[in-house]
Amino acid sequence: MKVLVADKISPKGVAYLRQQPGLEVIEAYGSSPAQMLELVKDVHAIAVRSETKITAEVIAAAPLLKVVGRAGVGVDNVDVEAATERGVIVMNTPSGNTISTAELTFTHILCGARPIAQAAASMKAGNWDRKTLSGIELYKKAIGIIGLGRIGSEVAKRAQAFGMRVLAYDPYLAPSRAKAMQVEAVTLDELFAQSDYITVHMPLTDDTLNMIDAAALAKCKKGVRIFNCARGGIINEKALIAALKTGHVAAAGLDVYEEEPLPKDSEFRTLPNVVLTPHIAASTAEAQESVGIEVAEQIADVLNGGVIRNAVNMPSIDAAALKILGPYLDLGAKLGTLVQQIAPAQIATLRITYWGKIVDLDANSVTRAIIRGYLRRISGEGINFVNAPFALERLGVKAEVVKSTSDSGYTELIQLEVAAPDGATFSASGTLIGKGNQPRIVSINGREVEVAAEGKLLVLENLDQPGMVGEVGTILGNDKVNIADMSLSRLAPGGTAYMVVRVDTEPSEAARQVIKNHAAIKQAKFVQL
């Protein structure tokens, strides 16, 4: 079987692949898209970093392809959806660059406190300019860390070593976890108002896009220093440039950008109070060696029929087990995604209950699928079936699994229930129906419903009064949103009712506001499965 190493990975990783019996390794660095289409015609695996794009066209041109391995965290350069449709496993190496990214972040923080880069440039220009190159200390200053996952946690440790007061905003972080880490859990507005330094360590999602914009910067202290070694787009670049010019933001350090490579005419290049690096967070010998060896080992395992590790589009189980558990994995992932979107950001426990045939199966991978589904919109692309339980544990959330032999009323049933710190619970249950084992949602927050577990859902809690179905339908119709199907549920006439509407397209923000502001609607959630 042929393995195409399309981008340069650690020589030790390439050597490992060459040592595997039955594998032929082809190194083809810097290939053009047209060359890639030729190279992949008979390959079984592709190893990449971030340079080579594995598009749907490349995947379609590779009929023998089984696995794509990304030496790094992000899989932005791989069309995961196209790979999944073709049954191609996509894997990453999520932990290999944790320390290198944390260390680069702190390097930027130090350069933001003391103008080291500017001083070095001045000295090389023949100057001795001590007066204009003064800085500030880190000691006893407040650093705000947005996102306290793997990398954010490592940055917190380093900040504490410098005697800094560590503030942390992570809506999914349990208070007990914050206390154990000796950080102050605060709201985002509190972090903006109190921090002398701010660094972001969140994935780029709909919720984090432009998280730090002009309005957010206006809430910050004058003279704040801001750093981003996570993902471009979390900080609005136009707003940051404007604040750097006025001095409201005293300094910034960036390793990632909205557009990469950073355009040559970018105004960032002209600002004296910004330190720029070209997305080199993972560019250390140790990190590159680690991810290179790791991705090589993972590819070899897949091709040799072994365990699947760090897959971003399927669980880490063998093919025979996957055939049996596949429908449960799909249902579980969708239940996790559904509950995450109807529950509050911070939860204390996550409880999974199984009934029926799955009780007699190894449901560990299904449990991981549920947790990954729950975390997918929170933690981004680094979450997979291997690290999902650890990511949940880092948030301070306790997971419980129950296999029940009681009568659920269904041949098989999966229920996911989460509890907020105040004791409020949120839940959803699902089952499989028909010859194709189609996933169905059969209850939400204890209310019986029946709707296909796919697409886009409006979950509404409303007063049980005449005309509600028609009014919601009219609002959606006026918004050119077609209803695929609908399920209604109530406990008693005249009380509250649930309406779950599956729609073909996402309602506009204006239509959602009309629904939310309706006098009879107590709660409205738009859910994407």
C-alpha positions as CSV (number, residue, x, y, z in Angstrom):
1,M,0.0,0.0,0.0
2,K,1.2,3.5,-0.9
3,V,1.5,6.4,1.5
4,L,1.9,9.8,0.0
5,V,3.8,12.3,2.3
6,A,2.6,15.5,0.7
7,D,4.2,18.0,3.2
8,K,7.4,17.8,5.1
9,I,7.0,16.0,8.5
10,S,9.6,14.8,10.9
11,P,12.2,12.5,9.2
12,K,11.6,10.1,12.0
13,G,8.0,9.9,11.0
14,V,8.9,9.1,7.4
15,A,11.4,6.6,8.6
16,Y,8.8,4.9,10.7
17,L,6.5,4.5,7.7
18,R,9.3,3.1,5.6
19,Q,10.0,0.5,8.2
20,Q,6.5,-0.9,8.1
21,P,6.1,-4.1,6.0
22,G,3.9,-3.7,3.0
23,L,4.1,0.1,2.9
24,E,5.6,2.1,0.0
25,V,6.3,5.7,0.9
26,I,6.3,8.5,-1.7
27,E,7.6,11.9,-0.7
28,A,6.2,14.7,-2.9
29,Y,6.6,18.1,-1.2
30,G,5.3,21.3,-2.8
31,S,3.1,19.5,-5.4
32,S,0.7,21.6,-7.3
33,P,-3.0,20.8,-7.2
34,A,-2.8,19.3,-10.7
35,Q,0.2,17.1,-9.6
36,M,-1.7,16.0,-6.5
37,L,-4.6,14.7,-8.7
38,E,-2.1,12.5,-10.5
39,L,-0.2,11.4,-7.4
40,V,-3.2,10.2,-5.5
41,K,-4.6,7.9,-8.1
42,D,-3.2,4.8,-6.4
43,V,-2.4,5.9,-2.8
44,H,-4.0,4.4,0.3
45,A,-2.9,7.2,2.7
46,I,-1.9,10.8,2.6
47,A,0.1,12.6,5.3
48,V,0.0,16.4,5.3
49,R,0.7,19.4,7.5
50,S,-1.1,22.7,6.6
51,E,0.3,23.5,3.1
52,T,-1.3,20.8,0.9
53,K,-5.1,21.1,0.3
54,I,-6.9,17.8,0.4
55,T,-10.0,18.9,-1.5
56,A,-13.1,17.0,-2.5
57,E,-11.5,16.8,-6.0
58,V,-8.4,15.2,-4.6
59,I,-10.4,12.7,-2.6
60,A,-12.5,11.8,-5.6
61,A,-9.3,11.2,-7.6
62,A,-8.1,8.7,-5.0
63,P,-10.3,5.6,-5.2
64,L,-8.0,3.6,-2.9
65,L,-7.7,6.2,-0.2
66,K,-8.4,5.0,3.3
67,V,-6.9,7.7,5.6
68,V,-5.7,11.3,5.6
69,G,-3.4,12.2,8.5
70,R,-2.8,15.8,9.5
71,A,0.4,16.4,11.5
72,G,-1.1,19.2,13.6
73,V,-4.4,20.2,15.3
74,G,-6.4,21.9,12.6
75,V,-7.9,20.1,9.6
76,D,-8.8,23.3,7.7
77,N,-6.9,22.1,4.6
78,V,-8.9,18.8,4.5
79,D,-12.4,18.5,3.2
80,V,-13.6,16.4,6.1
81,E,-17.2,16.2,4.8
82,A,-16.1,14.8,1.4
83,A,-13.8,12.4,3.1
84,T,-16.5,11.2,5.4
85,E,-18.9,10.6,2.5
86,R,-16.2,8.5,0.8
87,G,-15.5,6.6,4.0
88,V,-12.0,8.1,4.3
89,I,-10.7,8.5,7.9
90,V,-9.4,11.9,8.7
91,M,-7.0,12.1,11.7
92,N,-5.1,14.8,13.4
93,T,-2.5,15.1,16.3
94,P,-4.2,17.3,18.8
95,S,-1.8,17.3,21.7
96,G,1.6,17.5,20.0
97,N,1.9,21.3,19.8
98,T,0.4,22.3,23.2
99,I,3.6,23.3,24.9
100,S,5.1,25.0,21.8
101,T,1.9,27.1,21.3
102,A,1.8,28.1,25.0
103,E,5.5,29.0,25.0
104,L,5.1,31.2,21.8
105,T,2.1,32.9,23.4
106,F,4.1,33.7,26.5
107,T,7.0,34.9,24.3
108,H,4.5,37.3,22.6
109,I,3.3,38.4,26.1
110,L,6.9,39.2,27.1
111,C,7.5,41.1,23.9
112,G,4.3,43.0,24.5
113,A,5.5,44.0,28.0
114,R,9.1,44.9,27.0
115,P,9.8,46.1,23.4
116,I,12.4,43.4,22.8
117,A,11.8,43.1,19.0
118,Q,11.8,46.8,18.6
119,A,15.0,47.2,20.7
120,A,16.8,44.5,18.7
121,A,15.9,46.2,15.4
122,S,17.0,49.6,16.8
123,M,20.4,48.2,18.0
124,K,21.0,46.6,14.6
125,A,20.3,50.0,13.0
126,G,23.2,51.4,15.1
127,N,21.1,53.1,17.7
128,W,21.3,53.2,21.5
129,D,17.8,54.3,22.3
130,R,17.2,53.5,26.0
131,K,14.7,56.2,26.7
132,T,12.0,55.3,24.2
133,L,12.3,51.5,24.8
134,S,10.9,51.2,28.3
135,G,8.2,48.7,29.1
136,I,6.1,47.4,32.0
137,E,6.4,44.4,34.3
138,L,4.3,41.3,34.4
139,Y,4.4,41.0,38.2
140,K,1.1,41.6,39.9
141,K,-0.6,42.5,36.6
142,A,-3.9,40.8,35.6
143,I,-3.9,38.5,32.6
144,G,-7.2,37.5,31.1
145,I,-7.2,34.1,29.4
146,I,-10.1,33.5,27.1
147,G,-10.5,29.7,26.8
148,L,-8.9,27.5,29.4
149,G,-8.4,24.3,27.4
150,R,-5.1,22.5,26.9
151,I,-3.1,25.6,25.7
152,G,-4.9,28.2,27.9
153,S,-4.2,26.1,31.0
154,E,-0.5,25.9,30.1
155,V,-0.4,29.7,29.6
156,A,-2.1,30.1,33.0
157,K,0.7,28.1,34.7
158,R,3.4,30.3,33.1
159,A,1.5,33.5,34.1
160,Q,1.3,32.3,37.7
161,A,5.0,31.6,37.7
162,F,5.5,35.3,36.8
163,G,3.4,36.4,39.8
164,M,0.4,37.5,37.6
165,R,-3.2,37.5,38.7
166,V,-4.9,35.1,36.3
167,L,-8.5,35.8,35.2
168,A,-10.2,33.2,33.0
169,Y,-13.3,33.3,30.8
170,D,-14.5,29.9,29.6
171,P,-18.3,29.6,29.7
172,Y,-18.0,25.8,29.9
173,L,-15.5,25.7,32.8
174,A,-16.9,24.4,36.1
175,P,-16.1,26.5,39.2
176,S,-14.5,23.5,40.9
177,R,-12.0,23.3,38.0
178,A,-11.2,27.0,38.2
179,K,-10.6,26.7,41.9
180,A,-8.3,23.7,41.4
181,M,-6.2,25.7,38.9
182,Q,-6.1,28.7,41.2
183,V,-7.6,31.0,38.6
184,E,-10.4,33.5,38.9
185,A,-13.4,32.5,36.7
186,V,-15.0,35.8,35.4
187,T,-17.5,36.9,32.8
188,L,-16.2,38.1,29.5
189,D,-17.0,41.7,30.3
190,E,-15.3,41.4,33.7
191,L,-12.2,40.0,31.9
192,F,-12.2,42.9,29.5
193,A,-12.5,45.5,32.2
194,Q,-9.9,44.1,34.6
195,S,-7.2,42.7,32.4
196,D,-3.8,44.3,31.7
197,Y,-3.0,41.5,29.2
198,I,-5.5,39.5,27.2
199,T,-4.8,36.3,25.3
200,V,-7.2,34.1,23.4
201,H,-7.2,30.3,23.2
202,M,-10.6,29.4,21.7
203,P,-11.4,27.6,18.4
204,L,-12.8,29.7,15.6
205,T,-16.6,29.1,15.6
206,D,-19.7,31.2,14.9
207,D,-19.7,32.2,18.6
208,T,-16.0,33.2,18.7
209,L,-15.8,35.0,15.3
210,N,-15.0,38.6,16.0
211,M,-15.3,37.9,19.8
212,I,-13.0,40.9,20.4
213,D,-14.4,43.7,18.2
214,A,-14.5,47.4,18.6
215,A,-17.2,47.2,21.3
216,A,-15.2,44.7,23.3
217,L,-12.0,46.8,23.0
218,A,-13.9,49.8,24.3
219,K,-14.6,47.9,27.5
220,C,-10.9,47.2,28.1
221,K,-8.5,49.3,30.1
222,K,-6.5,52.0,28.2
223,G,-3.1,50.5,27.6
224,V,-4.3,46.9,27.5
225,R,-2.0,44.4,25.6
226,I,-3.6,41.7,23.4
227,F,-2.3,38.5,22.0
228,N,-3.6,35.8,19.6
229,C,-1.8,32.6,18.8
230,A,-5.1,30.6,18.4
231,R,-7.0,31.3,15.2
232,G,-7.3,34.3,13.0
233,G,-10.8,36.0,13.1
234,I,-11.3,35.8,16.8
235,I,-10.0,39.3,17.0
236,N,-11.5,41.8,14.5
237,E,-8.4,43.1,12.8
238,K,-9.8,46.5,11.7
239,A,-10.9,47.2,15.3
240,L,-7.5,46.1,16.7
241,I,-5.6,48.3,14.2
242,A,-7.7,51.3,15.1
243,A,-7.2,50.7,18.8
244,L,-3.4,50.3,18.3
245,K,-3.2,53.6,16.5
246,T,-5.0,55.5,19.3
247,G,-3.0,53.8,22.0
248,H,-6.0,52.4,23.7
249,V,-4.3,49.0,23.0
250,A,-0.7,49.6,23.9
251,A,0.7,46.5,22.2
252,A,-0.3,43.4,20.4
253,G,1.3,40.1,19.4
254,L,-0.2,38.0,16.6
255,D,0.7,34.6,15.2
256,V,-2.6,34.1,13.3
257,Y,-4.6,36.3,10.9
258,E,-7.9,36.6,9.1
259,E,-6.1,36.0,5.8
260,E,-3.0,33.9,5.6
261,P,-0.3,34.5,4.5
262,L,-0.7,38.1,5.9
263,P,-1.0,40.4,2.9
264,K,2.1,42.4,2.2
265,D,0.1,45.6,2.4
266,S,-1.5,44.8,5.7
267,E,-1.5,47.8,8.0
268,F,-0.2,45.6,10.9
269,R,3.2,45.6,9.1
270,T,3.4,49.4,9.6
271,L,2.5,49.6,13.3
272,P,5.5,49.9,15.7
273,N,3.6,48.5,18.7
274,V,2.8,45.1,17.1
275,V,5.0,42.0,17.0
276,L,4.0,39.6,14.2
277,T,5.0,36.0,13.6
278,P,4.0,33.9,10.5
279,H,1.8,31.2,12.2
280,I,4.7,29.4,13.8
281,A,3.1,28.3,17.1
282,A,3.8,24.7,16.3
283,S,7.2,25.3,14.7
284,T,9.5,23.9,17.3
285,A,11.7,20.9,16.7
286,E,10.0,19.0,19.5
287,A,6.5,19.7,18.4
288,Q,7.2,18.8,14.7
289,E,9.0,15.6,15.7
290,S,6.1,14.7,18.0
291,V,3.3,15.3,15.5
292,G,5.3,13.7,12.7
293,I,5.9,10.5,14.5
294,E,2.4,10.5,15.9
295,V,0.7,10.9,12.5
296,A,3.0,8.2,11.0
297,E,2.1,5.7,13.7
298,Q,-1.6,6.5,13.3
299,I,-1.6,6.0,9.6
300,A,0.3,2.7,9.9
301,D,-2.2,1.5,12.4
302,V,-5.1,2.2,10.1
303,L,-3.5,0.6,7.1
304,N,-2.6,-2.5,9.2
305,G,-6.1,-2.9,10.5
306,G,-5.3,-1.7,14.0
307,V,-6.9,0.8,16.3
308,I,-8.1,4.1,14.9
309,R,-6.8,7.0,17.0
310,N,-7.5,10.8,16.9
311,A,-10.1,10.4,14.1
312,V,-12.1,13.6,13.6
313,N,-14.8,12.0,11.6
314,M,-15.3,8.5,13.2
315,P,-14.7,6.7,16.5
316,S,-11.5,4.9,17.4
317,I,-12.8,1.4,16.8
318,D,-12.2,-1.3,14.2
319,A,-14.2,-1.7,11.1
320,A,-16.2,-4.8,12.3
321,A,-17.4,-3.0,15.4
322,L,-18.1,0.2,13.5
323,K,-20.6,-1.6,11.2
324,I,-22.7,-2.7,14.3
325,L,-22.3,0.5,16.3
326,G,-22.5,3.0,13.4
327,P,-26.2,3.9,13.8
328,Y,-25.8,4.4,17.5
329,L,-22.8,6.6,17.0
330,D,-24.8,8.8,14.7
331,L,-27.7,9.0,17.1
332,G,-25.5,9.7,20.1
333,A,-23.5,12.5,18.4
334,K,-26.8,14.2,17.4
335,L,-28.2,13.9,20.9
336,G,-25.0,15.5,22.3
337,T,-25.2,18.4,19.8
338,L,-28.9,18.9,20.5
339,V,-28.6,19.0,24.3
340,Q,-25.6,21.4,24.2
341,Q,-27.7,23.9,22.2
342,I,-30.7,23.8,24.5
343,A,-28.8,23.7,27.8
344,P,-27.0,26.6,29.5
345,A,-23.2,27.1,28.8
346,Q,-22.1,25.8,32.2
347,I,-23.1,22.4,33.4
348,A,-22.0,20.3,36.4
349,T,-22.9,16.7,35.2
350,L,-23.6,14.8,32.0
351,R,-25.6,11.6,32.4
352,I,-26.1,9.1,29.7
353,T,-28.6,6.2,30.0
354,Y,-28.8,3.3,27.6
355,W,-31.8,0.8,27.2
356,G,-32.2,-2.2,24.9
357,K,-29.7,-4.0,22.7
358,I,-26.9,-1.4,23.2
359,V,-26.7,-2.4,26.9
360,D,-25.1,-5.7,25.8
361,L,-22.7,-4.0,23.4
362,D,-19.5,-2.1,24.1
363,A,-21.0,1.3,24.3
364,N,-17.8,3.1,25.1
365,S,-17.4,4.5,21.6
366,V,-21.1,5.6,21.7
367,T,-20.5,7.4,25.0
368,R,-17.5,9.2,23.4
369,A,-19.6,10.1,20.3
370,I,-22.2,11.7,22.6
371,I,-19.5,13.7,24.5
372,R,-17.8,14.7,21.3
373,G,-21.2,15.8,19.9
374,Y,-21.8,17.8,23.0
375,L,-18.3,19.5,22.8
376,R,-18.2,19.9,19.0
377,R,-19.5,23.5,19.0
378,I,-17.6,24.4,22.2
379,S,-14.1,23.1,21.7
380,G,-13.8,23.1,17.9
381,E,-11.7,21.0,15.6
382,G,-9.3,19.6,18.2
383,I,-12.1,17.4,19.7
384,N,-12.3,13.8,18.6
385,F,-13.5,10.4,19.9
386,V,-10.2,9.9,21.7
387,N,-9.8,13.2,23.6
388,A,-13.5,14.1,24.2
389,P,-13.7,12.6,27.7
390,F,-10.5,14.3,28.7
391,A,-11.8,17.7,27.3
392,L,-15.0,17.3,29.3
393,E,-13.0,16.5,32.5
394,R,-10.9,19.6,31.9
395,L,-14.1,21.6,32.0
396,G,-14.8,20.1,35.4
397,V,-17.9,18.2,34.2
398,K,-18.6,14.8,35.6
399,A,-19.9,12.2,33.1
400,E,-22.1,9.3,34.3
401,V,-23.1,6.3,32.3
402,V,-26.1,4.0,33.2
403,K,-27.1,0.8,31.5
404,S,-30.7,0.2,32.4
405,T,-32.8,-3.0,32.2
406,S,-36.1,-1.2,33.0
407,D,-38.8,-0.8,30.5
408,S,-38.3,2.4,28.5
409,G,-41.2,1.8,26.1
410,Y,-38.8,1.4,23.2
411,T,-36.8,-1.5,21.9
412,E,-33.7,0.6,22.4
413,L,-33.3,4.1,23.7
414,I,-30.5,6.6,24.5
415,Q,-31.1,9.5,26.9
416,L,-28.7,12.3,27.5
417,E,-29.4,14.6,30.5
418,V,-27.2,17.4,31.8
419,A,-27.5,19.3,35.0
420,A,-26.6,22.9,35.6
421,P,-24.9,24.1,38.8
422,D,-28.2,25.4,40.0
423,G,-29.8,21.9,39.6
424,A,-31.8,22.7,36.5
425,T,-31.8,19.7,34.0
426,F,-32.0,19.6,30.2
427,S,-32.4,16.4,28.3
428,A,-33.1,14.6,25.0
429,S,-33.8,11.0,24.1
430,G,-33.5,9.2,20.8
431,T,-34.0,5.8,19.2
432,L,-33.5,4.0,15.9
433,I,-36.4,3.2,13.6
434,G,-36.9,1.3,10.3
435,K,-34.7,-1.1,8.3
436,G,-32.1,1.7,7.8
437,N,-31.9,2.4,11.6
438,Q,-32.8,6.0,11.1
439,P,-32.1,8.2,14.2
440,R,-35.2,9.8,15.7
441,I,-35.6,12.3,18.6
442,V,-38.4,11.1,20.8
443,S,-38.2,13.5,23.8
444,I,-36.8,16.9,24.6
445,N,-36.7,18.1,28.2
446,G,-39.1,15.3,29.3
447,R,-41.7,16.2,26.6
448,E,-42.6,13.4,24.1
449,V,-41.9,14.5,20.5
450,E,-41.1,12.7,17.3
451,V,-38.8,14.2,14.8
452,A,-36.0,13.1,12.5
453,A,-32.5,13.7,14.1
454,E,-31.1,15.6,11.2
455,G,-30.9,19.1,9.7
456,K,-32.2,22.3,11.5
457,L,-34.7,22.4,14.3
458,L,-36.7,25.1,16.0
459,V,-37.5,24.0,19.6
460,L,-40.3,26.1,21.0
461,E,-42.0,26.1,24.4
462,N,-45.2,28.0,24.3
463,L,-48.5,28.6,26.0
464,D,-51.0,26.0,24.8
465,Q,-53.5,28.2,23.0
466,P,-55.3,28.1,19.6
467,G,-53.5,29.3,16.5
468,M,-49.9,28.8,17.6
469,V,-49.0,26.4,14.9
470,G,-50.5,28.7,12.3
471,E,-48.7,31.8,13.7
472,V,-45.3,30.1,13.7
473,G,-45.9,28.7,10.2
474,T,-46.8,32.2,9.0
475,I,-43.6,33.7,10.4
476,L,-41.5,31.1,8.8
477,G,-43.4,31.3,5.5
478,N,-42.9,35.0,5.4
479,D,-39.2,34.4,5.9
480,K,-39.2,31.9,2.9
481,V,-38.4,29.0,5.3
482,N,-40.0,25.7,4.4
483,I,-41.1,23.3,7.1
484,A,-40.0,19.7,6.6
485,D,-42.0,18.3,9.5
486,M,-43.3,19.2,12.9
487,S,-44.0,17.5,16.3
488,L,-46.3,18.8,19.0
489,S,-46.4,17.8,22.7
490,R,-48.2,19.0,25.8
491,L,-48.7,17.7,29.4
492,A,-52.2,19.1,29.9
493,P,-54.6,21.3,27.9
494,G,-54.1,25.0,28.6
495,G,-50.7,24.6,30.1
496,T,-47.4,24.8,28.2
497,A,-46.7,22.9,25.0
498,Y,-43.6,22.0,23.0
499,M,-43.3,22.5,19.3
500,V,-40.4,21.0,17.4
501,V,-40.2,22.3,13.8
502,R,-37.7,20.8,11.4
503,V,-36.9,23.3,8.6
504,D,-35.0,23.2,5.3
505,T,-33.2,26.5,5.8
506,E,-32.0,28.6,8.7
507,P,-34.5,31.3,9.7
508,S,-33.2,34.8,9.5
509,E,-32.3,36.7,12.7
510,A,-35.3,38.9,12.2
511,A,-37.6,35.9,12.0
512,R,-36.1,34.4,15.1
513,Q,-36.6,37.6,17.0
514,V,-40.2,37.8,16.0
515,I,-40.7,34.2,17.3
516,K,-38.8,34.9,20.5
517,N,-40.7,38.1,21.2
518,H,-44.1,36.5,20.7
519,A,-46.1,36.9,23.9
520,A,-47.1,33.2,24.0
521,I,-43.6,31.8,23.4
522,K,-41.7,31.2,26.6
523,Q,-38.5,29.8,25.1
524,A,-37.2,29.4,21.5
525,K,-34.0,27.6,20.5
526,F,-32.7,27.2,17.0
527,V,-30.7,23.9,16.8
528,Q,-28.4,22.7,14.1
529,L,-27.7,18.9,14.2
